[in-house]
């Protein structure tokens, strides 16, 4: 297993290749370390690169991720769950067997994220630009693959770490290999840049662990929407990962403040039976529905 055995191109562009199949998966299958620094991260990237991640996990590989602290609600919860699991593993000295089917874990993106963190395979740090008064964000895109022989493949470009970037978007990345004489120094410099970032010695950006960012209220949650379409919800994504895109849902009401159809149906069903328990998916308006029920009950009581 060696990165040098791969035929690595100098550039991967969406008009002539598949970033996942032609670059990510082969590198993951031959690496022992994957380091990634991005302005935007989503756990959907793990699902689309399942085959490569499976190989990395089986060989005892490690991942280090630095990202902007702008996460979806569900990704943030999965990270918190994974970190709690890791503490439980350490404290309880629990040894988990690694003979399970990793591909199934990886396909479930949130379970995969929590599992990788819990096992110590993945470490996550968050980067905050120091020029927050100018509303600047950490927006770098840098990736490093390394194998047991210290061969390095570095890449930079437009792609973030999400399924939208890796599959749907038109992206381009430039690639540098440490065994190519003409770009060896540049490759090593990219690897050094990541290490300085990880060690929090980079100027104009502060890098910290997930708990610290949350404690200091630096964690910014993106509006969370269910990852897949369900009957009765007020939107229907164009693809399994379309929930990442802004504007990927459409309310079935012409007025912004009007209740959605499923909220009205839930309210009417509750009032019809005089009691009940609302069970609704994340982001579908449980609070608005409950307030609508209270308003109706107040009107009934005063009539």
N, C-alpha and C positions, 0 to 999 in steps of 0.2 A: 504494500500500500504506500504509494508515493505520489505527490503532486507532479513530480517530474515525468511521470509516465503519461500524463495527460497532454493532449494537443490543445494548448491554450491560445486563443486568439488575442490579438492586441486590443480588439474592440468587439463589443457585442451590442448590436442595434436591432430594434424591434422589426425593422423592415427585412431582415435577413436571417433571423434566428429566434429561438425560444430561450429566453433568459434562464428559465427554470431547468429545462431539459438539457440545454447545451452547456450551461455554465454552473449554476448553483449545485445541482445534484451531483455531477461528477466531482466537483471540488469537495463537497461535504463527504462524499464516500471515500475520499482519499486523504482527508485532513484529520488531525487530532485536536485542533483548536480552530474555532470560528469566532472572530471578533468583528463586531459591527457597531458603527456609530452613525446614527440617523436622526433626522429632524422629526420623523414620524414613524411610529411602530404600531403594528397591529398583529395580534396572534393569528390572524388569517394566513400570514406568511408561513406559519408552521404547517398548516394543512396542505398548502400547495407544494411544499418541499418535503413532504412526508418520507419519501423514499431515501433522500439524502440524510435527513435527520435520524432515521432509523439506523443507518449505517454508522453515523457518528456516535450514537448512543451505545450501540453494540460493541464498539471498539474502545469504549471508555473515554470518548472525546469530551471536550468542554466548550462552552459558549460564554462569551462576554458581550453584553449589550449595553450601549450608552444611547439614550434617546431623550428627546424633549419630554418634559413632564406633562404632556398632553395626551391622556389615555382615555379610552372608552371606560364607562363604568364597569363593564363586565371584565375587561382586561385588568383594571385596577384591583377588582375583587379577587380575580384569579391569582394575581401576584401576591396579594396579602395572604391568601390561603396557602399558597406554595411556601411562603416564608414561614408561616406558622408551622406547617408540616415539617420544614427543615429543622426548626427549633425542637419540635417533638422528637424527631429522629435523633438529634444530637443528645438531648437530655435523656431520652429513654434507651439510647444505644440500640435502636432497632435496625436490624440488618434485613433489607428487603432483597429477595431473590430477583435476579435480572434475566430470568428465562421466559418472561412473558412476551406476548406478541406486541412489540413496540409500535408497529404500524397502526394498530387500532387506537393506541393512546395518542399517537401523533395526529390522526385524523380528527379527533375531538380536540379542537384547537385550544379551548379553555382548560380542559383536563390536562392537555399536553403542557401548557404553560405552567400550571400549578405543579405538575409532576416533575418537570425539569428543574424547577426551583427547589422543590422539596428534596430531590435527590442530590442537589448541589451540582448538577450538570450545567445549569445556567445561572449566571450572576447578572443582575440588572442594576445599572446606575442611571441616574437622571441628570441631565445637563441643563443649567439655567444660564442664559446670557447675562453678563453683568450690566448691560446697558438697558435694563428693564424700564428706565425712565423714558426711553425712546421706543418702548414696546418691541424691542428686538427679541428674537428667539434663537435657540440653537438649531441650526438648519443644515449642518454638515452631512455629507453622505460618504462614508468610508467603510471599506470592508477588508478584512485580512483572513486568509486561510493559511494555516501552517501545519506541516506534518512532523513526524517524529525525528526526521533528519534535518529539521529547521529549514526546509524549503518553504518559501513564502510566495503566495499569490495575493497581491494587493489590487483593489479596484476602487475606483471613484466614478461618480456619474450622477445622473438625475434620479435614479430609482431609490425610493424609500423601502422600508421593510414591511410591505403589506401585499396582500394578494392583488389589490388594484394596480399597484405599481408593477408587480412582477408578471401579471397576466394581461390586464386590460389596457394599461397605458402604453403609449409609445415612448420608450425609454432608450437610453444609450449609456453604456459604461465603458471606461477605459481600464485596461488590465495590464499589470506589471508583474513579471516573474523574477525572483531573485537569482535564478540560474542563467538568466539572459544577461550577458555582459553589458549591453548598452543601457539597460534600465535597472541594474542591480542596486545602485546607490539610491535611486528614486524609490524602489520597492522598500528598502530598509528604512528610508526616511518616512514612508507612509506608516510602516509598522511602529516606528518610534513615536510618530505623532499620536497614534492610538494609545500607546503606553503612557505618554504624558497626560493624555486626556483621562485615562483610567485612574492614574495616580493623582489627579486633580492638581497638576502643575502647569496647566495651559492658561495663558493670560486671557482675560476677557470672558471667561466662562467658569462657572462653578459646577463641579460634579460631586454628587452625593448619593447616598443609598436611598432606596424607596421610602423606608420609614421616616428618615429625616426630612425628606421633601414633603411628605404628608403632614408631619408634625408642624413644619414651618408654613403650611398652607401654600406651598409652591406647586402642589399637584393640581393640575387643571383637567377636569374631566370633560371629554367631548360629550355632546348629547348622545345618550345611549338609546339604541333602537334594537329590537330583537334581530338576531343574526339571520333568521330565515322567515319567509312568509308563512303566516298561519291564516286559515279561513276566519273572516270576521275582523281582521285587523285593517286599519285605515290606510294601508299601503301595500304595494306588491313590487318588490325589487326586481330588476331586470335579470339579475344573476344571483347565485347563492351568496355572493359576497357584496352585493349592491348596497347593503345597509351601511357600508363605510362611506358611501358617497353622500355629499350634501344634497338635499332636495330629492332623495331617492324615495320619499314617501309622499303620498297625496291624500290629504284629508277629504272625506266624502261629504264635506259641507262647504257651502259657498262662502260662509262667513267664518272668520278666524276664531271667534269666541263661541260659535255654536257648538253644541256637543256632537261628537261623532256618532254614527249610527249604532255602533256596538255599545257605546256608553248609554245611549237612550234605551236600547234594548235591555241592558243590564239593570238600569234604573226601574224600568217598567216591570221587569220580572220580579225584582226585589219587593216593589210596592204591591204587586199582585198577590204574593205569598205572605206579605206582612213581615217577613224576616228572611235572612239568608246570609251567605258568605260570598263575597266577591273574590273570584280567582281570575286575575288578569295578568297578561304578560307585561314585562318591564317596558315602560314608555308608552303604554296604551291609555293612560289617563285614569288610574284608580282614584286619585285625589279628586279630580273633577267629577267623576261619577258619584263619589261619596257626598260631595258638596251638593250635587244635584238632588240626591235622595233627601238630604237634610232640608233643602229648600222646599221640596214637595211636602215633607212631613210637617214643616212649620205652617205651610199654607193649609194643610188638612186640619191641624190643631186649632188654627185661628178661625176656621170657617164654621 
